[in-house]
Amino acid sequence: MPITSWEEMHRETKEVGVEFDDFWLDSVQERVAYFFRWLGSPRATVLVIWQDDRVTHVECRKVGDIELTESEMVPVNAELARIFAKTNFSQGVRGDEH
């Protein structure tokens, strides 16, 4: 689920503990960075950064602002690759074989 407003960022901070500041809100509004709620297991906040129509960085943090392990990232990366393939954007996410 995308996080697109300050209110949603505040809610995410309360639920997961990931902190946002004005820089991240501006980045979302400029469509350079995107945040998503990962409702799978474990519940996490996903940061996706774009550069030149390409995903260049993906970071996922679970409750306590702890980074997901590589094995926890597998379903997240699969979903990101699926979503971005639908939009015809290249993917640079970890675990992407394309």
N, C-alpha and C positions, 0 to 999 in steps of 0.2 A: 504494500500500500504506500503510495507516495506521500511524502511530507512536504507541503508546499506553503505553509504559512507560519508566522510566529507563534500562533496559538497551538498549532500542531507540534511545533518544536518544543514548546513548553510542556505539552502533554507527554511527549516522548521523554523529556528530561525526568518527569515525575515517574514514568513507568520503567525506564531502563537505566536512568542515571547518566546518560550521555549529555554533556553540556554543549549548548550552542551559543554563539554570539552574533553580533551584527554582521561580521564578515561572512558567516555561513548563510545568513538570510539573504544578503546581497548576492552571494554566489548562486544561490538557488534562483533568485529573481533574474539574474543574468544568464541563466541556463548553462552554467559552467559546471555546477555541482548539483547533484540530486541526492536526496535522502529518501529512504524507504523504511517502512516498518516491516521487519521479517517476522511473520506470525507463526512460523514453524518452530521447530525445537532445535536449539534454544531460541527463545524470543530475543531479537536483536535489532539494532539500528544499522542500516546499510548506507554507506557513503559511496557515491559513484562520481568520479571526476572525469570531465570530457575535455578533449583538446583536439582541434581539427577533425571534428566528427568521428572521434574515436574514444573509446573508454580507455583511460590511461592509468586509473587507480581505483581499486575497490577496497574498502575497509569495512569490517563488520565488528560491532561491539555489542556484547550481551550485558545483562544486568551487572552492575558494579563497574561499568566502563572497561570490561575485560575483552580483549580481542578474541574472536572465534579461532578455534584450532583449524588446521587444514582440513581435517575430516568433517568438522562442522560446516566448513565453507563449501563443501561439494554440492549440496542441494541449492545453496544460494547462487553459486556460479552457474549452475545448470539453468536455473530460472532466469538469471540475468542474460545469459546467452540466448535463451529462447525468446525473451522479450525484445532484445536488441536485434536479433535476426529478423523479427517481424517488421522492424522499422528500417531495415536495410543499412544500419550502422555497423561499422566494424567493432569487434570486441577485442579488448586486450586484457580480459579478466583471467585470473589464474585458473588453470584447469581447462581452458578453452583450446580445443584441438584444431579449430578452423584456421 
